[in-house]
Amino acid sequence: MSTLGTEQNPLLVAIVGSGPSGFYAAEALIKSEIAVKVDVLEKLPSPFGLVRSGVAPDHQKLKQAIKLYEKIADSSDFNLIANITIGIDITVEELCASHHAVIFTCGAESDRKLGVPGEDLKGSYTATEFVGWYNGHPDYRDREFDLSHDVAVIIGQGNVAADVSRILSKTVDELKYTDIAQHALDTLAESKLREIHVIGRRGPAQAKFTPKELREFGELTDCNPIVTEQDLLLGLESISELEEKSNVASKKIYDLFCEFSKRDIDNNKSKQCIFSFLMSPKELVGDSRLEKIVLEINSLSGEPFKQSARGSGKMIELESGILFRSIGYRGIPIKGVPFHESWGIIPNAKGRVTDNDNNVVPQFYTAGWIKRGPSGIIGTNRACSVETVSCLLEDLKKLDNGIKKSGADAIYKILQSMNIHPVNYDDWKKIDAKEIQRGEPKGKPREKYTYIDEMLSVTE
Ligand code: NAP
């Protein structure tokens, strides 16, 4: 047989997950010097992962990344096999038999738990559910969020918390020309929320927002950003953190909080978005649904950049009927693939998957949030995927066991035997075109299909 990576014997790689890290891995493989065929497997009928169903609808610029993914998908070496679930429709063992290597780029689909009593009360939601719901993700399409309360609480001060609280703070006019799902816009139009509390367990110098995202709260049509001057008093360790040149983003965040604290409240605005610090939920209380949150006041302890929140034992209560936990994502295990339970990632060495004994698992690679945890912006995934693909290409000789692989053909055969019809990239282009067409009369970039059956009916 010809050498692996030649036109006669191309390297066959299956990529599990069509989000940014999956596309960047495909790009790195297709642009490499060897001959490759890449099959990207996706659970939904639609590609692009969090760029489609995570990035906030009012951040359309961030979705420009899709333009690059479309170029990658145009390559004759790229193939999309969508609407199939690995571990259910196709096993990992079957992928190993059909392809020389498998790259897991399935992201972090679940949430970290707070671990406090009442966490699962009605009215207490994860950011994942809410973000998926307003972005029209089929898994969250039918969730119901009761926005008839005065007060909402968001736990966490990262960019997902910023997205959730901003969407709750905006008017319908500020959202109606985005690709927000219509069912979400209709519910938000009826919202009675007046106070949106965004609560951090550490101080204003440790908030994880990026400046651009926080600045947007100062520009909302009908919502005042509120921070008290008292809340902005810093300990010596936090002052020294902000003086560190490399920590310029945190300094900008702190300066923005200071600017918000000096603003006069505009009484013509009906909502307030209140940023509070040094508090951790201890209990969510309610009979059949959330009524109030017991919060413990924290202090910071530790050296600069290593400060952690320490409970003081002093509690306060905040009445609220709806709470969103936005404290970070975690991955979900795939049957047959090693998983680090406490970190919520696939254990790996620079993208080579490792087992419990730290031994490299042949054929298995990983990239993106499931490789390194849920951090960084969309572009961060490019370097992450490039690192993984470099390792994979270094291993080329080891991946060649002399046995002929059938790639996508083997996968199609298995699916056919189970009467499963995958969605290919041309099918997706039909769904895409129809969504864009549906958005046009409303002045929206697209009106997404939010049920899988609806998407599939377009491809027929
Ligand atoms: P994140 O940035 O890691 O923020 C998580 C927040 O939850 C932090 O404030 C963290 O506080 C807090 N937290 C964690 N455990 C907690 C607990 N047990 N109790 C209370 N608070 C807790 O995560 P994320 O907001 O989910 O964002 C994930 C990644 O996606 C980030 O890199 C983010 O920048 C990115 N993203 C970017 C955009 C954008 O570019 N527009 C939009 C959305 C997301 P500590 O700091 O104390 O741990």
Residues whose N, C-alpha, C, O or C-beta is under 5 A from the ligand:
A	BS01	NAP	K113 L114 G156 Q157 G158 N159 V160 A161 R201 R202 Q206 K208 S326 I327 G328 Y329 P374 S375 G376 I377
